[in-house]
């Protein structure tokens, strides 16, 4: 960092970051036990391209000031996949020079109700052995950082304030042969962070000399979603940070039902409801049909009774 020129700026593109033409596939369905805090990715919906974008700051210095920005080492690239569909990425491949220290930062992300957050990254990474003349300078990892904050810091960026989450490596890297066939290997990595105690946070990605492209970044937290069990309703519930402990939740009876035994469920760390206890029953005059209580069809039974009497008279 010390003494290096500012070479980044606030980019008006999304945090869809990784290399060349790797297609992330169709937009994935978000499970009901997850709430997204931040999504930046390229996906396909009914064969059409879509993108959700958020501003990033790409920089190689402690502070990136508007007006001082030059060409960024993280480049915003749009390419076409093997099916001629556009892929928007951020990528960096400055592997010929040693001591790389290139940063890409998200905007400020509100944590909402989250206590623990999860970061899902999709990316491609080049095999250093497939690049000539880079022995000792090419890397095959990048670093993920975060910092908590109660408000946006704007464009100011100080890496020393950030805490490292993990070093991210690829399960599969691609080679020159893969490039020729336009076949790139998309990696997916998820990391958890918590407890988050302030109102929000930033994420930052540090390149130390890899040939990498970030395809998507999704930040989410887990919850036990609203559900109805044994005629009792249980609201959305956030698990505890401690994965070994459960959150006890008391349910409320659905309309026209009353408690038989106190209905309870326990919210687990992965957003699953566990250990159902107690139940509600339908009030007098109502019957259970598909998880709710409905008035008994006395009119229908009365008509059937009349029809039976008429049939007897005619006989």
C-alpha positions in Angstrom: 0.0 0.0 0.0 2.5 2.6 1.2 3.2 5.3 -1.4 1.4 3.6 -4.3 -0.7 5.8 -6.5 -4.5 5.9 -6.2 -5.7 3.7 -9.1 -9.3 3.1 -8.3 -12.6 4.9 -8.3 -16.3 4.5 -7.4 -17.7 2.4 -10.3 -21.3 2.7 -11.4 -21.5 -1.0 -12.0 -22.6 -3.9 -10.0 -20.8 -6.1 -7.5 -20.8 -8.9 -9.9 -17.3 -9.7 -9.9 -14.9 -13.0 -11.8 -13.0 -13.9 -15.1 -13.9 -14.0 -18.7 -17.0 -15.8 -19.9 -18.4 -18.0 -17.1 -22.1 -18.1 -17.1 -23.7 -18.5 -13.6 -26.7 -20.1 -14.9 -30.4 -19.3 -14.4 -31.4 -17.1 -11.6 -31.5 -19.4 -8.6 -34.5 -19.7 -6.4 -33.9 -18.2 -3.0 -35.0 -20.6 -0.3 -37.8 -19.5 2.0 -35.4 -19.7 5.0 -33.1 -17.1 3.6 -33.5 -13.3 3.3 -31.1 -11.5 0.9 -29.4 -8.4 2.2 -27.4 -7.7 -0.9 -27.4 -9.3 -4.3 -25.2 -8.4 -7.2 -25.1 -11.0 -10.0 -25.8 -11.7 -13.6 -28.4 -14.3 -14.3 -30.9 -15.5 -17.0 -34.6 -15.4 -16.7 -36.5 -17.1 -19.5 -33.4 -16.9 -21.7 -33.1 -13.1 -21.1 -30.2 -11.5 -19.3 -30.8 -9.7 -16.1 -28.4 -7.9 -13.7 -28.7 -6.5 -10.2 -26.0 -3.9 -9.7 -24.5 -2.0 -6.8 -21.6 0.4 -6.8 -18.1 -0.8 -6.0 -14.9 1.0 -5.3 -11.9 -0.6 -6.9 -8.6 0.7 -5.5 -5.0 0.1 -4.7 -4.7 2.8 -2.0 -6.1 3.6 1.4 -8.3 6.3 0.1 -10.1 6.6 -3.3 -11.1 10.2 -3.9 -13.3 11.3 -6.8 -11.2 13.3 -9.3 -8.0 11.4 -8.4 -9.1 8.1 -10.0 -7.2 6.6 -12.8 -7.6 3.3 -14.6 -8.6 0.6 -12.1 -6.8 -2.7 -11.8 -10.2 -4.4 -11.3 -11.9 -4.0 -14.7 -15.6 -4.1 -15.5 -15.9 -6.5 -18.5 -18.9 -7.6 -20.6 -18.3 -10.6 -22.7 -20.5 -13.3 -24.4 -20.9 -16.8 -23.3 -21.0 -19.9 -25.5 -24.6 -19.2 -26.2 -24.0 -15.6 -27.2 -25.5 -14.2 -24.0 -23.8 -11.2 -22.3 -21.9 -11.9 -19.1 -21.0 -8.8 -17.0 -18.0 -9.3 -14.6 -15.3 -7.6 -12.7 -11.9 -9.2 -13.2 -8.2 -8.7 -12.5 -5.2 -10.5 -13.9 -2.1 -8.5 -13.0 0.0 -11.6 -12.6 3.3 -10.4 -14.1 4.2 -8.1 -11.3 4.9 -9.1 -7.6 3.3 -7.7 -4.5 -0.2 -7.0 -5.8 -2.6 -5.3 -3.5 -5.8 -4.5 -5.4 -9.1 -3.9 -3.6 -12.7 -4.0 -4.6 -15.3 -2.8 -2.1 -19.1 -3.1 -1.9 -21.3 -0.2 -0.9 -22.7 -0.1 2.6 -25.0 -3.0 3.4 -27.7 -2.7 6.0 -27.9 -5.8 8.2 -31.6 -5.5 8.9 -32.6 -8.2 11.4 -29.5 -10.3 10.8 -27.1 -11.3 13.6 -25.1 -13.7 11.4 -24.6 -13.1 7.7 -23.5 -15.4 4.9 -21.6 -14.3 1.8 -22.0 -16.4 -1.4 -19.4 -15.8 -4.1 -19.3 -17.2 -7.6 -16.1 -16.8 -9.5 -13.6 -18.3 -11.9 -9.8 -18.5 -11.4 -7.0 -19.1 -13.9 -4.5 -22.0 -13.2 -1.1 -20.3 -12.7 0.6 -23.2 -14.3 -1.2 -22.4 -17.6 0.3 -18.9 -17.7 3.9 -18.7 -18.9 6.6 -16.5 -17.2 4.7 -15.9 -14.0 6.5 -18.3 -11.6 6.4 -16.7 -8.1 4.2 -13.8 -9.0 0.9 -15.5 -9.9 -1.5 -16.5 -7.0 -4.6 -18.7 -7.0 -6.4 -17.2 -4.0 -8.0 -13.9 -3.0 -9.0 -12.5 0.4 -12.4 -11.6 1.8 -12.7 -8.8 4.4 -15.5 -6.9 6.2 -15.9 -3.9 8.5 -19.0 -3.0 10.5 -20.4 0.5 10.5 -23.5 2.4 11.6 -23.5 4.5 8.4 -22.0 4.8 5.0 -18.4 6.0 4.8 -18.9 7.2 1.2 -15.8 6.8 -0.9 -13.3 6.8 1.9 -11.6 3.4 2.3 -9.0 2.3 4.8 -8.0 -1.3 4.5 -6.5 -1.2 8.0 -10.0 -1.0 9.5 -11.1 -4.2 7.8 -11.2 -7.7 9.4 -10.2 -10.7 7.3 -13.0 -13.3 7.0 -11.0 -15.9 5.0 -8.7 -16.7 2.1 -10.8 -17.9 -0.8 -9.5 -20.6 -3.1 -11.0 -22.2 -6.1 -12.0 -25.9 -6.2 -11.5 -25.8 -9.9 -9.3 -23.5 -12.0 -9.3 -23.1 -15.7 -6.5 -23.4 -18.3 -5.7 -22.0 -21.7 -7.3 -25.1 -23.3 -10.5 -24.4 -21.4 -10.4 -20.8 -22.7 -10.1 -22.0 -26.3 -13.2 -24.2 -25.8 -15.0 -21.3 -24.0 -15.5 -23.6 -21.0 -14.8 -22.0 -17.7 -15.2 -23.6 -14.3 -17.5 -21.6 -12.0 -16.7 -21.9 -8.3 -19.2 -21.2 -5.5 -17.9 -20.5 -2.0 -20.0 -19.4 1.1 -18.5 -17.8 4.2 -20.4 -16.8 7.4 -19.7 -13.8 9.6 -21.1 -12.9 13.0 -22.2 -11.7 15.2 -22.9 -8.5 13.4 -23.7 -5.8 16.0 -23.7 -2.5 14.2 -26.4 -1.3 11.7 -24.5 -2.4 8.6 -21.2 -3.4 7.1 -19.0 -3.3 4.0 -17.4 -6.3 2.2 -14.0 -6.0 0.5 -12.1 -8.3 -1.9 -8.4 -8.1 -2.0 -6.5 -9.4 -5.0 -2.9 -10.4 -4.3 -1.9 -11.4 -7.8 -4.5 -13.8 -9.1 -6.2 -14.1 -12.5 -9.8 -14.0 -11.2 -13.2 -12.9 -12.2 -16.1 -12.5 -9.8 -19.4 -13.5 -11.3 -21.8 -12.8 -8.4 -21.9 -11.9 -4.7 -25.0 -12.5 -2.6 -25.2 -11.6 1.1 -28.0 -13.2 3.1 -29.1 -14.3 6.5 -31.1 -17.3 7.6 -34.4 -17.4 9.3 -37.1 -19.8 10.2 -40.0 -18.7 7.9 -43.6 -18.2 8.8 -45.4 -21.5 9.1 -48.6 -23.1 10.4 -48.3 -26.3 12.4 -51.0 -28.1 14.3 -53.4 -25.2 13.7 -50.9 -22.7 15.2 -49.1 -19.9 13.4 -45.4 -19.2 14.0 -43.8 -16.0 12.7 -40.5 -15.4 10.9 -37.8 -16.0 13.5 -34.1 -15.2 13.4 -31.9 -18.0 14.8 -29.3 -17.2 17.5 -25.7 -16.7 16.5 -24.7 -19.7 18.7 -25.5 -22.6 16.4 -25.9 -25.0 19.3 -28.8 -23.2 20.9 -32.5 -23.1 19.7 -35.0 -20.2 19.8 -38.2 -21.3 21.5 -41.3 -19.7 19.7 -44.8 -19.9 21.0 -47.5 -20.1 18.3 -50.9 -18.4 18.1 -53.9 -20.4 17.1 -55.4 -19.8 13.6 -58.9 -18.2 13.3 -61.7 -20.2 15.0 -59.2 -22.4 16.9 -58.2 -22.6 20.5 -55.2 -24.1 22.5 -55.4 -27.7 23.6 -51.7 -27.6 24.7 -49.4 -24.6 24.3 -48.1 -24.8 20.7 -44.3 -24.4 20.4 -41.6 -24.8 17.8 -37.9 -24.3 18.1 -35.9 -22.3 15.5 -32.6 -23.9 14.6 -29.4 -22.2 13.3 -30.0 -23.3 9.7 -33.5 -21.8 9.5 -35.3 -25.1 10.2 -38.3 -25.5 12.5 -37.7 -28.3 15.0 -39.4 -30.2 17.9 -43.1 -29.3 17.5 -44.9 -29.4 20.8 -48.6 -28.8 21.7 -51.4 -28.0 19.4 -54.6 -26.0 18.8 -58.0 -27.5 18.0 -60.9 -26.1 16.1 -63.6 -24.4 18.3 -67.0 -26.0 18.7 -68.9 -25.8 15.5 -65.8 -25.8 13.3 -63.8 -28.5 11.7 -60.2 -28.7 10.4 -59.7 -28.6 6.7 -56.2 -28.3 5.2 -54.7 -26.5 8.2 -57.5 -24.1 9.0 -60.9 -24.2 10.8 -64.1 -24.0 8.8 -67.8 -23.9 9.9 -69.3 -27.4 9.8 -71.6 -27.8 6.8 -74.8 -28.2 8.8 -76.9 -26.8 5.9 -75.6 -29.4 3.6 -76.3 -32.2 6.1 -79.8 -30.9 6.6 -80.5 -30.9 2.9 -79.2 -34.4 2.6 -81.5 -35.4 5.5 -84.6 -33.8 3.7 -83.7 -35.6 0.5 -83.6 -38.9 2.3 -87.1 -38.2 3.8 -88.5 -37.3 0.4 -87.1 -40.5 -1.0 -88.8 -42.6 1.8 -92.2 -40.9 1.1 -92.0 -41.6 -2.6 -91.4 -45.2 -1.8 
